[in-house]
C-alpha cells in the first residue's frame, strides 16, 4: 500500500463503560483482505450498536476489527487481490464489520455502494447501517408489499426515518410512535400518515382506532420486551412482528400463544452484523437496484441531526444515548 501513512487516528474504547472511555489514539492501518477495499474515511455514522459495543454488550464477531463503527463513506485507496468491482480513487459508502471510527477502514467490497447522486460524505456515511437493516427486516423478514400497513416504533431514529420513507416509497401506509409532539410532527414529514406520542397515549389503543380495529400488517420494533404484548395486539390477521432491536430489554415479556395461532401471527427479527458477506452482498444488490434510485432522486434519504469531529466521538455517544436527536449522528473524519 504505497503512498499511505504508517499509522492512523482511531477511537479506542479503553474499557467497557460510559462515553468517557472513548479516546483518540493511533494504530497501524488495516490491511485489506483479498475481498476487501481500504477506504480513506471522510465520515462515519454513529449507531445504537456502537453504544452497545462500547458498554460491552455487543462484541465484534470473530475476525472483525475491534474498533467501533459500522458505516463509513470515503475514497478507495487500496483493493484486495480479488476485488474487481472497485478501483482506487472511487467514492464509496460501506457497511463495515467494524473499524469505522478511524481514518482508514477495510470493508468487504461487496458491502460497498456508490454515493447517490448529489451526496457528500456526511450523507453517504449515514446510509449503510439503517438501509441494510431496514431492507433486511422490512422487506425480507417482514415480507412487506405494496398496500400494506406498518407501525414503526421510534419513528425519528435512524431506523425509523428510513423505514417510514421506504414504506411510503414502496406503496404502503406507515404509522409511527415517537416521544414528543415535535417528533411526531417530524414522523409525518418522513411519510407517516399518523404518529402516536407514546408517553401520552397507549399506542395499541390508538392503532386500533386508526385502523378501525383491523390492526397493521407489520410492526417494526426497536424497544423490545416492554412492547411485546401490545405489539401483538396491534397486528392484523397474518400480521408480522419484526424485532430489530431490544433497547429496553429482550426478556420478561408474556406471550399468549393462542392469540398467535388464532390470528396466524409471525414473530421474527434479525441482527445485521453476524450475517455472512454473501448475505450482505445480496442486500447491497437489492439496495442498489431498488433504493438508490429513490435516494438519487431525493424521494428518500437520511436526515442529519448533528455532526462531530472524530475526536469528539464521546460527545456523539452522549447525544445518541439522550435520544434527543432526530435522524442520524455522523462523525467527520477527513475532507476529500
N, C-alpha and C positions, 0 to 999 in steps of 0.2 A: 504494500500500500504506500507507494511513493508519493511524496509531496504532502503527506498528512503529519500532524504533530505526534509526538511520542505519548502525550498524555492529554487528558480532558477533564473538565469540571463535571462533577455529577453531584447528586444529592444523596447522601448516605443517611440511613436510619441507625443511629448509634446503638439503639436497643428498642425493644417493643415499648411503646408508650405514647404520650401525647405529641402534639405538633412540635414541641420543643426539641424532640430527638432528631429532627431533620436538620442536617448541616451540610454545607458545601465542602467537598473535598476533591482530591484529584486521584485519577487512576489511569491505567493504560487503556487505549482504545480497544473496543471489542473487535475481534477478527471474524468477519463473516464466514459462516459455513458455506458449503457448496451451493446450497439452495437459497442463500440469503443475500440481501444487499446491505451495504453500510450506508446509513443516512446521516448527513450532517444536519443536525436537528435545528430547525428555526423556531419551532413551537411544540409544546407538549400539552396534551389535555390532562386535566385533573378529574378523577372519578372516585366514586364511593369505594370500589375495590382497592384503590390506592390507600385510602384511610384504613380499610380493614387490614391490609398488609402491614401498614405502619404499626398497628396495635398488636400484631402477631396472630391475627385471626384468619389470614388468607395467604399462607406461604406460597411462594412460586413453585410451579411444578418442576419435576426433575429436568435438569438441563437448561432451564430458563435463567436469565440474568436475575440476580438477587436485587438489583437496583429497581426501585419503584417506577412505575409508569407504563401504561398500556397503549398509548396512542401518540403518534408523532407526525409532524409534517416537515419536510425539508428537501434537501438535494442529495441524490445518489452520488456517492464519492468512490465507491468500490463495489464490485459484483463478485459473488462466489463463482466458482468454476462451472457450475451447472446452470447459471442464470442466463436466459436468452431473452427474457421479456422486458428488461430494463437496461438502460445504458447510463454510464457516468454523465452527470450533468442534468438528468431529468428530475423534475419536481414531482414528488410523490407524497401521499399520506399513507400511513401504515398502521395496522393493528399489531402491536408488538406483543411478544410473550413476556416482556419485562424490559427494563433498561431505558425507559422513556425520559426519565428526569436526568438527562445528560446531554453533552454537546454532540455525541455521536451514538447511534443506536443501530444494532444489527437486527433486521426484520426479515422473515421469510418473504421472498419475492412475490409469492402467490397471495400474500396478505396485504399487498400494497395496491393502491389505486391512484390514478392521476388526480390532480386538483380539479374540481369542477370549474367550468368557465367563470372567470371573474373573481375567483377566490384568491385570498392571500394566505400566508402560512397560518395565521391565527385561526381563521375559519376552517381551513383544511384540517388542522390538528384536532378540531372539535368534532370531527365526523366519525372515525372508525369505531370506537368503543360502543357508542349508543346505536349507530346504524347497524353494525353487525349484530348486536344484542337484540334490538327490536325486530329486525328482519327474521332472525332465527326463531324468536319466541312467538311473535305475532303471526308470521306467515307460515313457518314450517311447523312448529308445535301447535300453535293456535288454529292453524288451517283457516285463517281469515279469508273471506271472499267478499266481493262487492255486494252491497246491500245489507251487510251485517252491522250489528251494533256492538260497540266496545266500551267498557268502563276502564279508564286509565287512572290508576291512583298516582298521586304525586305528579300532577299534570304540568308543573313548572320545572321539574327536574330535567336533566339532560335526556333521560329515558322518556319522560313524559312528553316533552316537547316533540321529540322525534316520533313517538307513537301517534300523537294527535295529528301531526302533519301527514303521516303515511296513511292513516285511516281515511283522512279526507282525500288524499291523492288517489287512493285506490277504490274510492266509491263507497265508503262506509259512513256511519254516523258514530261520533265519539262523544262520550260523557267523561267528565273528569272530576277528581277531588283535589282540593288544594287547601292551604292553611289560612287564607285570608281573603277578604273581598278583592284586594288588589291582585292577588294571584289567581283568583277565579276569573277576573276580567282578562288577565293575560291568557288563560286557557282558552277563552272564547276567541281571542285573536289568533291562536295557534290552530284552530279548527274544531274545538269542542262545540257542540250545539247547546250544552248546558254544563255548568260546573257547580259542585256542591262544596261549601265551606265545612270541612269535616269537623272542625271544632265547635260549630254551632248547630249542625244538623246531623241526623242519622242518615248516612249515605244510602243504606239499604232501603229505608223507607222512602227517601227521595227518588231513588231509581225506580222503585215500584210505581210511584206516582207519574214520573216522567215517561215511563214505558206502558202506562195503563195496565200494570200488573203482569205484563209479559216477561219482563226481565231483559237482560242483554245476552248476546251470543258469546261474548268473551269478556272476562275480567283479566286485566293485566296488572299484577300486583307486585309492589316492591316492599310492602310493610311486613307481611308475614303472619304469624300465629294470631295476633290480636284481631285481625280482619277476617280470619278464615271462615268462620260460620256465616258472617254477613256476606262475604263474597259468594258463598254457595247460594245464599238466599237471593242474590241479585241475578242469578243465572236463569236463562230461559231453558226450555226443553232442548236437550242436546247441547247445552252450553259447555264452555271450556274455561276452567280457571287455569291461568298460566302464571306460574310463580317465577319472577325474575330475580327477586332479592328477598331477604328476610331481615330488614333493618331493625325491626322491633322484636325479633325472636323467631326461631324456627320450630320450637316445641311448645307443647301445652295446649294446643287447640283441640277442641272436641269435634267429632265428626259423626253425623247421622248417616250411616251407610244406606239406610232405606231411602233417604232423600236422593242420594247419588243414583241408586238403582231406579227409583220411580221416575226421575227426570232425565235419566240417561246422561249424567254429567261426566265430564272428563277432567281429571286433575293432573296437570303436567307442569313442566318447568325445566329450566336448564341453567347451566353456567357456561360461560364462553371460554375461559382460559384453558381448561383441560382438554378442549376439543383438539383433534389432530389437525395438522397443517392441511391435509386433504379436505377435511370438513370445512375449515375456514376458507380455503380457496374456493369451494363451491358457493359459499355465501358471498364472497367477494365478486364472483362472476355474476350472481344474481343482482347484486347492488349496482355493478357497472352497467348492466343491461337495462334494469328496470327503475332504479332510483337516481342514478347520476344524471340522467336527462332532466329530471324534475329539479335537481339541485342547480344544474347549469341554467335552467330556465327561470329560476327564482321562485318556483312554486313551493319549495320546502328548503330547509336549511337550518343550521344551528343558530341559536340566539346566544350571543356572547355577553355574559353578565360582567365579568371582570378579567383583567389580565394582571399577572405579577411577573417580575423578573425571576429567573431560575433560582437565585439565591434566597428569594422570599417564599419558597415552597411551604414553609411552616405557616405563613400568613394565609396562603391559599387553602391549606387544610383547615385552618380555623374557620374561614368563611364557609367551606364545604360543610363542616360539622354544625355550623349555626343554622343551616337550612334557610338562610335569609336571601339566597340568590335565586334568580330566575334564569334558567338555562345553564350555560357552560362556564367553567372557570379554566383559564388557559395560562400556562407558563410561557413567557417569552424567553427564548434561549439565545438566538442569534439573528442577525439580519442577513438575508441572502442577497 
